[in-house]
Amino acid sequence: MLRAIDNPLSSMLYHIIPYDEVLNVENDCRDKIKSKVKGDKMQGFLSTYTNKVDAKGRVSVPSSFRAALLHKGCDHFIAFPSFKNEVIEAYAPEKMTHIMESVETLDMFSDQQDDFKTLLFAEARTLTFDNDGRLVLPEYLRAHAGIKDEAVFVGQGSGFQIWSPKKYEEHKAEVFARLKKQKPVLRGSNES
């Protein structure tokens, strides 16, 4: 059934739009994206991958990371410079929304809320990968992480990080030494 969409331009344009199509645009896009994903279960962002970066800053996003994003219905992620390490932090928009909501719980106009907004949101960029899984890492993000001709994608479960190979190896050694010394124990729901 065809119905005119009510908006100020409809009388001027004299267009009749299939109403069902308008209502289903978002679902159709999500379905088309999800149809590219094999399997129903995603376990988040896992493993470590090193990919070449060309002179223009283009790099391929690992296929398992793209699949995790596509499973969430998006062909992009949000990236920002970490304020803890020289690395790029990356999250699906859904996770970034949770981070935004968390920052909003801080006292309005407090230094802490302002600092987080400045470091997280003002420097964040939406990065979209093309049909071949490539994207351009902005120069300021590459400079922050020291990325030149290779980028290391490191799965972090609910998100991932993008490192320079040298800095990642140094970081991994520090983490291993710290955990070996601390001997932490993870407590999970399957505990006896």
C-alpha positions in Angstrom: 0.0 0.0 0.0 1.3 3.5 -0.9 0.9 6.4 1.4 2.2 9.9 1.3 4.7 10.8 4.0 3.6 13.8 6.0 6.3 16.5 5.9 6.4 20.1 4.7 8.0 19.2 1.3 5.5 16.4 0.4 3.0 18.8 -1.0 5.7 20.6 -3.0 7.3 17.5 -4.4 4.2 15.5 -5.1 6.0 12.3 -4.3 4.3 9.2 -3.1 6.7 6.9 -1.1 6.0 3.3 -0.2 5.2 3.7 3.5 6.3 0.2 4.4 9.8 0.8 2.8 10.2 4.0 4.9 9.4 2.2 8.1 11.7 -0.7 7.4 14.8 1.2 6.1 16.7 0.9 9.4 15.8 -2.8 9.7 16.7 -3.5 6.1 20.1 -1.9 6.5 20.7 -3.8 9.7 19.6 -7.1 8.0 21.8 -6.4 5.0 24.8 -5.8 7.2 24.1 -8.9 9.4 23.7 -11.1 6.3 27.4 -10.6 5.7 28.2 -12.2 9.0 28.6 -15.9 9.2 27.2 -17.6 12.3 24.9 -16.3 15.0 27.3 -16.1 18.0 30.0 -13.4 18.4 32.4 -13.5 21.3 33.6 -9.9 21.0 37.0 -8.7 19.9 39.6 -11.5 20.4 43.2 -12.2 19.4 46.0 -10.0 18.0 46.7 -9.1 14.3 49.4 -7.1 12.7 48.5 -5.4 9.4 50.4 -3.1 7.0 49.6 0.6 6.9 50.2 2.4 3.6 51.5 5.9 3.0 48.0 7.3 3.1 47.3 5.7 6.5 45.0 3.0 5.1 44.9 -0.3 7.0 42.8 -3.4 6.9 40.6 -4.1 9.9 41.0 -7.8 10.9 38.1 -9.9 9.5 37.0 -11.2 12.9 36.8 -7.6 14.2 34.8 -6.5 11.2 32.5 -9.6 11.8 32.0 -8.6 15.4 31.1 -5.0 14.4 28.8 -6.2 11.5 27.1 -8.5 14.0 26.2 -5.4 16.1 24.8 -3.9 12.9 27.5 -1.4 12.1 30.3 -1.0 9.6 32.2 1.5 11.7 33.7 2.0 15.2 34.6 4.9 17.4 38.3 5.5 17.9 40.1 7.9 20.3 43.6 8.3 21.7 44.0 6.6 25.0 45.0 8.8 27.9 46.6 5.8 29.7 49.0 4.5 27.0 50.2 5.5 23.6 47.5 3.5 21.8 44.2 4.0 20.0 41.1 2.8 21.8 38.3 1.5 19.7 34.7 0.6 20.5 31.4 -0.2 18.7 29.0 2.7 18.9 26.8 0.8 21.4 29.8 0.5 23.9 30.7 4.2 23.3 27.1 5.1 24.3 27.6 3.3 27.6 30.8 5.3 28.1 29.0 8.5 27.4 26.3 7.7 29.8 28.9 6.9 32.5 30.6 10.2 32.0 27.2 12.0 32.2 26.7 10.6 35.8 29.7 12.7 37.0 28.9 16.1 38.5 28.0 18.5 35.7 30.7 21.1 35.1 33.2 19.2 37.4 36.8 19.0 36.3 36.5 15.3 36.1 33.5 15.3 33.7 35.1 18.1 31.6 38.4 16.2 31.4 36.7 13.0 30.3 34.6 14.8 27.7 37.7 16.6 26.4 39.9 13.5 26.2 37.3 10.9 25.1 34.7 12.7 23.0 36.4 15.8 21.5 39.2 13.6 20.1 37.0 10.6 19.1 36.4 9.9 15.4 34.0 7.5 13.7 36.0 5.3 11.4 34.1 3.4 8.7 35.7 0.5 6.8 35.0 0.0 3.1 33.8 -3.2 1.3 37.4 -4.5 1.4 37.7 -4.0 5.1 40.0 -1.0 4.9 39.9 2.4 6.5 42.1 5.4 6.9 43.5 6.0 10.4 43.7 9.8 10.9 47.2 11.1 11.2 46.7 12.5 14.7 45.7 9.0 15.9 48.7 7.4 14.2 51.0 10.0 15.7 49.6 9.5 19.2 50.2 5.7 18.9 53.5 6.0 17.0 52.0 3.9 14.1 54.0 4.1 10.9 54.0 1.2 8.5 52.3 -1.5 10.7 49.4 -1.5 13.1 48.7 -4.1 15.7 45.0 -4.7 16.4 44.6 -6.1 20.0 41.3 -7.6 21.1 40.0 -6.4 24.4 36.7 -8.3 24.6 34.2 -5.4 24.4 36.5 -3.3 22.3 40.0 -3.3 20.8 43.2 -1.3 20.7 45.5 -0.3 17.8 49.2 -0.2 18.7 52.5 0.3 17.0 54.2 -3.1 17.0 57.2 -2.0 19.2 55.0 -0.2 21.8 52.7 -3.2 22.0 55.5 -5.7 22.6 56.9 -3.4 25.4 53.4 -3.1 26.9 52.7 -6.8 26.7 56.0 -7.5 28.5 55.1 -5.0 31.2 51.6 -6.5 31.6 53.0 -10.1 31.8 55.6 -9.1 34.5 53.0 -7.2 36.5 50.5 -10.1 36.4 53.2 -12.7 37.2 54.2 -10.7 40.3 50.6 -10.0 41.4 49.2 -13.5 40.7 45.6 -12.3 40.3 42.7 -14.7 40.4 39.7 -14.3 38.2 36.4 -15.1 39.8 33.6 -16.2 37.4 30.1 -17.5 37.4 31.3 -21.1 36.8 33.3 -21.1 40.1 32.9 -24.2 42.3 
